[in-house]
Amino acid sequence: MPGLATLRPSGDSEACILLFIFIPILGRMARSRRRGFWKPLTVAALTAVLAACAALPLPKLPDQVPARWQQGDAPAAVDLRSWWTAFKDPALDALVERALAHNLSLGESVARVEAARRLSGASELNHLPQLGFHTYSEPTPDSSASYFQFGFDAKWELGWFGRRENEARIARGSLEGSQAQAQAARVSVVAEVVKTWLELRAAQQRENLLVPLARDAQRRSELTATRLRLRLAAPTELALAKAREAAAEAALVEPRVAIARARHQLTALLGEVEPDPALNDFGAMPLLADAGIERVPADLVRTRPEIRRAEAEVLKSAGELGIAQADRYPRLGLGGALTYASKVIGHTRLSDAAGIVTFGPAIEIPLFDWGQRESVVEARNAELAASLLAYRRSVVEGVAEAESALATLEQQRLRTLALAQAIAPLEHEAQAAGTRQKLGLGDALGRIDADGALAQARIDLLAAQLDRGIAFVALYKALGGAPLPHEDAP
């Protein structure tokens, strides 16, 4: 696991060093004449420092990932980081690269990762020695003069009892959570670009197929009107033909709306305002060859952002529990100050400044708080249990979503194959209808019917190809498929 594996339980080095320095000294004091005083102090010091060396262990994440996919793997595997190249469409590849470089959501997520990284680095400095400068003035009780103080103060909180390590865990969890959010944004952007591009190409192809159908419907109305004048058709036939013509014209609205919508969606995904003129170009529908996955279910833990984010929450919850545990123990540190004071008499006259140096341990010991800290510990324990359940849920849902996407993709493949098999007989029938018309063995209406049946079959096949492509996108989105950031990127 990327997050929890990087922070192994370990002790605080300063505590262990001071253990070896001060305990022998206290031991010699315990053997001195005032043994009754130093012996309990030695035992207490030994207990405290040993507790400081012990760190709260990280919880073990539940392992519920199956060994293999129930749906099985297809023979041709696609890399999760570049799965969209399976469509063999250079224009699509270029769009994905542009979106990864200029999408506004991705830019926002990268900035948040950088902020989390900065805060993570700052948290590591909390337990280093700090130095500051201060000034202070206070009047005398009779207001005849005042004292002006200035100087330097230094402090060093040692961060014992697991405080420093758990603060690092919280910062690390926040950083890994923001990185998982950024990866989720990459997955979503890539999936939306590919899906919208497929919808654009499918809408263009659908419009291209519907235009001849509308033209044939108009031609049918004209032929039916002629037959009606020759008393070879009933008026209801002409009414039906006019209704078909109107329906064919109305059917053209849907793909044209879909084309406009897809262009604007792609424009937004590219982080632009004006649509790229290249999106107006007509193109073929990208076809998906037989492809499968090259990862086993256990790889979901390393690739799916939702699982990585849940893992980061476990790390944060463990750190917060550790801080709550550390609050039960004293805060230990070292402090010192160099302060100068001068008496101000009147408006301008200053007395000579006198300086004083102070140095010593800084100890803050919690004694009694009506069980407040114990309640916080219990609450943090409950939150850690909740985060472990959330991690378990994210794994279960991830496996279920991927399995469902695999099953859907397979069914869409079978549907596409079945519809493709119907094209060849209909093409043969359309050619035969044209031949019969030329030989005078058939009329124009028969050819229009054959051409319409072929066009409708191609529209159905196009819809199946689109659904299969979208199912492929859903599969790799479920698997967390997207390029990872470069090592030098935030």
Secondary structure, 3 states (H helix, E strand, C coil): CHHHHCCCCCCCHHHHHHHHHHHHHHHHHHCCCCHHHHHHHHHHHHHHHHHHHCCCCCCCCCCCCCCCCCCCCCCCEECHHHHHHHHCCHHHHHHHHHHHHHCHHHHHHHHHHHHHHHHHHHHCCCCCCEEEEEEEEEECCCCCEEEEEEEEEEEEECCCCCHHHHHHHHHHHHHHHHHHHHHHHHHHHHHHHHHHHHHHHHHHHHHHHHHHHHHHHHHHHHHHHHHHHCCCCCHHHHHHHHHHHHHHHHHCHHHHHHHHHHHHHHHHHCCCCCCCHHHHCCCCCCCCCCCEECCCHHHHHHHCHHHHHHHHHHHHHHHHHHHHHHCCCCEEEEEEEEEEEEEEECCCEECCCEEEEEEEEEEECCCCCCCHHHHHHHHHHHHHHHHHHHHHHHHHHHHHHHHHHHHHHHHHHHHHHHHHHCHHHHHHHHHHHHHHHHCCCCCHHHHHHHHHHHHHHHHHHHHHHHHHHHHHHHHHHHCCCCCCCCCCCC
